[in-house]
Amino acid sequence: MINPAKLEEIAKQISGNMPQGLKTLADSFESKTKQVLQTKLAEMDFVSREEFDIQSKVLIRTREKLTELEAKVAELESRLHTAEKDI
């Protein structure tokens, strides 16, 4: 879901732009930054691309089934209406 390599890259960029005097704190800062980013991204309730694609396929199949069922209902209603006329 969350790309750890991308988070690590962002954390390294942040720590790389720190003033020279703070470089000794970079490792700790990088670790904390990654932790905060992972936590905040997890709170956003994102889904992976794979899960999105799976759910899209399920939705497409559901729509197809709904269309089929609507056609069947329309046919049955038509038959019922015709049968009522014949009575």
C-alpha positions in Angstrom: 0.0 0.0 0.0 2.5 2.6 1.1 5.8 2.6 -0.8 8.6 2.4 1.9 11.3 3.3 -0.6 9.5 6.6 -1.4 9.1 7.4 2.3 12.7 6.7 2.8 13.6 9.0 -0.1 11.5 11.8 1.2 13.0 11.4 4.7 16.5 11.5 3.3 15.8 14.6 1.3 14.5 16.4 4.4 17.5 15.3 6.5 19.8 16.2 3.6 18.7 19.8 3.5 19.4 20.3 7.2 22.2 22.7 8.2 25.6 21.0 8.8 25.4 21.5 12.5 22.3 19.3 12.7 23.7 16.4 10.6 24.4 14.4 13.8 20.7 14.4 14.5 19.8 13.3 10.9 19.5 9.6 11.6 17.1 10.2 14.4 15.2 12.8 12.5 15.0 10.6 9.4 13.5 7.7 11.5 11.0 10.0 13.2 10.0 11.6 9.9 9.4 8.2 8.3 7.4 7.1 11.3 5.2 10.3 11.2 4.7 10.0 7.4 3.7 6.4 7.6 1.3 7.1 10.5 -0.3 10.1 8.7 -0.6 8.2 5.4 -2.2 5.2 7.1 -4.8 7.6 8.8 -5.8 8.8 5.3 -7.2 5.4 4.5 -5.6 5.0 1.1 -6.0 1.8 -0.8 -3.4 0.2 -3.0 -3.6 0.3 -6.8 -4.1 -3.4 -6.8 -7.1 -3.2 -4.4 -8.5 -0.3 -6.4 -8.3 -2.3 -9.6 -9.9 -5.4 -8.0 -12.8 -3.3 -6.7 -13.2 -1.6 -10.1 -13.6 -5.0 -11.7 -16.1 -6.1 -9.1 -18.1 -2.9 -9.7 -18.1 -3.5 -13.5 -19.3 -7.1 -13.0 -22.0 -5.8 -10.6 -23.2 -3.2 -13.1 -23.3 -5.9 -15.9 -25.4 -8.2 -13.6 -27.7 -5.3 -12.7 -28.3 -4.5 -16.4 -29.1 -8.2 -17.0 -31.5 -8.3 -14.1 -33.2 -5.1 -15.1 -33.8 -6.6 -18.6 -35.3 -9.7 -17.1 -37.6 -7.7 -14.8 -38.7 -5.6 -17.7 -39.4 -8.8 -19.7 -41.4 -10.4 -16.8 -43.4 -7.1 -16.3 -44.2 -7.1 -20.0 -45.3 -10.7 -19.9 -47.5 -10.0 -16.9 -49.0 -6.9 -18.5 -49.8 -9.0 -21.6 -51.3 -11.8 -19.5 -53.5 -9.3 -17.6 -54.8 -8.0 -21.0 -55.7 -11.5 -22.1 -57.8 -12.1 -18.9 
